[in-house]
Amino acid sequence: DMEVGEAFRRSVYDPAWKRLRYYSDSSAPEARSPAKSWRLQDRTLEKQFSLSCFYTEQATRDLQLSRMQDPLIPSMQRTSRSLLEEAGVRATDDPVSNALIAWMAHNLQVSSDSSGDAEWLHCRGRPWGYAVGKPEVSEWLLPVFVEHDRSSHAERMALLAVGNLVKSSGGKLHPDSPVKGTVSVYATHTPCISCMAVFCQFKQRLPGVKLYVCFDKWGETNRWIDEPKTLPQEEESDETA
């Protein structure tokens, strides 16, 4: 129904997108100041746990995060779906966050402030799952609390790991940091509003790194879990992230 869709856009999507756009702006005060809480307290984002599949994809395009035609998608799907099968995840109508997987690849150049030497950090891809225990409070990528704690979501865990790699190589999580490169994240389900906010905060702190996000609808992943007959064929590509 066009009227319902337009009403959702006006009342939910547009206000949420404006807040997400703010959190992706590297010139915003939050980009250069330490976090004052373990979570991102935003009344607009806390109203809705998801933007829906359609509007989440729209948001990734509007925020210049989208890469729904990523050449690595078949490889991402093969790895993630095989792990879901090995873990014995059951097909359900509603996804359970602790049974979801995020797949991440990166190609980063990190320069140390002390020596000025650059180090390349490369990963062709690895899966990440829901954190078993509550993650330690982080200086960045704050989750949004909507109905329950979302700090353990797989997408956030994957990007927190990128931050740890940057810091361990002498880099800083700061808009002025000379960290460059690409990071690709694939999710087996539509990212929630908290994960969308995490993506935006990643852009805000590391504007020199291009973040690409792609995901499957839960119906597609669910159908594959229910009838695991064929895996997506991997296409040859020179791109790594």
N, C-alpha and C positions, 0 to 999 in steps of 0.2 A: 504494500500500500504506500503510494507516494507521499500521502499526507503524514502518515506515521513516520516514515523515514525522514521527512523534512523536519518534523517536530523533534525527532531524536537529535538530528544535526544541530538544530538551534539550541535546544535545552541541555544537551549532554556533550556532543562532540565539540562544538565550537568553543565553549568555555574550557573544556579539558585540553583541547589542542593549544589554546593560548597559554595555559600554564606549562604544558610540556615544552612549547617553544621557548618560554622564559628560562626553563631549567636547562635548555641546550645552548643558551647564550653565554659564551665565554667571557663577556664583559659584565655579566651580572655580579653583584656583590658576593653571592654565595660561592662563586667560583674561586675566590681568593681568601675566603675566611673559613676557619675551622668549623666543623659541624657542632651544633649546640645540643643535638639530640641523637639518639640511635636511629630515629626514623624521620622521614620527611613529612612534616605536618602541614598539610595543604587541604583546606576544607573542600575545595572544588574537586580535587582528585579523589578524596576520601568518599565521595558520594556514589561512585560507580566502580565496581570491581573490574569491569571490562568494558571496552568500547565496542564489543562485538567483532566478529571476524572481519566483516566488510569495512568497518570504520577503523579497525586497528591497521589493516592494510593501507587504508587511506592516510592514516596518520604517519605511517612509515614513509609514504611517498611525500607527504607535505613537509615532513621533518628531514627529508633527504637521507633516509636510512634504508629505503627499500632496495632489495635486490632479489625480488621474487623469481627472477630468471637466472640466478647465480649458477654458473657452470658446475659448481661443486655440489649442487643439491642432490643429484643421484647418489654420490658418495656419502653425503650426510645422512640421507634416508637409509641407505643400506646398513651403515654402521649402527644408527640409532634403533632401527627396527629389529635388527638382529639381537641387539642387547635387550630390548624389551621382550623378545621371544625367550632368550636365555634366562631372563629373570622371572619368567612365568607370569608376566603381567596379563591380567584378564581383560577382555573387551567389556567395556561398560559404557552406558549412555553418557555418563558424566565423568570427566577426567579427574583423577586424583593427583594432586600436585607432587606427592612423594613418589609417584610412579612415572613421572615425566622426565625426559632427557633433553638437554641442550647440547648441541655440537658446536665446537668453536675452533677456528683456525686463525693464525695471525702471522704477519710478516712485519716486524717493527725494527726501526733504527733508534737506538737509545744512546744519547750522548751524556756522559758524566760531566757534571758541573766542575768537578775538581780537576780532572785531567783533560777534558775536552775530547777524549777518544770516543769513537762511535762503535757500538756493538749491535750486531744484527741478531734479533731473536725470531726464529722461524719455527712454525709448527704447521704441518699439513692438515692437522685436525685431530681432535680427541673429544670424547663425550664427557659431559658433566651431568651429575644427578643432583637430586634434592639433598641438602645437607642433613646428615644423620642427627646431629645435635644443633642447638641454636648457635649460629656463627658468632664469633667475637664482634664486638662493636667496631665498625670501620670508620675511617676518616672521610670516606666518600661513598658514593653509590647507595644512598640511604633508601630503604624500602618505604613504601606507603602502607600503612595499616588500614586495611579495608576488610571488615568482618573477622579477620584473624591475622596473625603475624605472617608476613610474606618474605621475610628476610632470608629464608632458606631456599628460595626458588632456584632452579637449576641455571637459568639465564644469568641471574645475579652472581651465582657462585663462579660461573665461567669468567665473567668480566672482573670479578675480584681477583681471580688468579692472574689475569693479565696485569693488573695493577701491582701485584706482588712481584711479578717478573720485572716490571719496569723499575721498581724500587730496589730490588736486589742487584740490578745492573747499574745502579748509581743514578737513575733518573728520578724525576719528581712528578707527582700528580698535580700539575699546576698548568694553567693556560699558557704561561710563558715558557714552559718546558719544551726543549727542542726534540720531543719525541715525535717520530713520523712513521707512517706506514698504514697498514690496513688490518682490520679485524672483521671476521665473518662469524655470525652467530645464526644457527638454525635451531628452531624449537619444534618439538613434535606436537605442539598445541598452540593455539593463539595466545600470545603473551598477555598477561593481565595488566591492569593499569600501573601496578607497582613496577613491573618489569619494563614497561614503557618509560616510566620516570627514570629508572636505572639507566636505560639506553641514553636518555637525554643528558643525564649527569655525566656519563662517560664522555659524550661529545663536548660538554661544557668544560671539563677539566683537561681533556686532551684533544684540542681542536686540530692538531696536526695529524691525528690518526683518523682515517676514514672508517667509520663503523657501518657495516652492512648487516641487515637483519632480514631473515626470511623464515617462514614457518608453514606448517601444514595445518589444515583444519583438523580438529579432533576426529571428525567423522572419517577422514582418510586414514589416519593412524589407527583408529578403532577398527575400521574395516580390515586393514591389513593384519592386525593382531588376531582378529576373529578367523580370518582365512589366509594364513601366511603361505601363499602359493608361489608368488613371483616377487622378486626384488627389482627395484628400478635398475636399469642398465646404466653403468657408469660411462660417461662420455669422456673422451680424451681431451685434456685441456692443459695449456701451459700455465694458467693462472693458479696460484696457490692460496690466495686469500681474497 
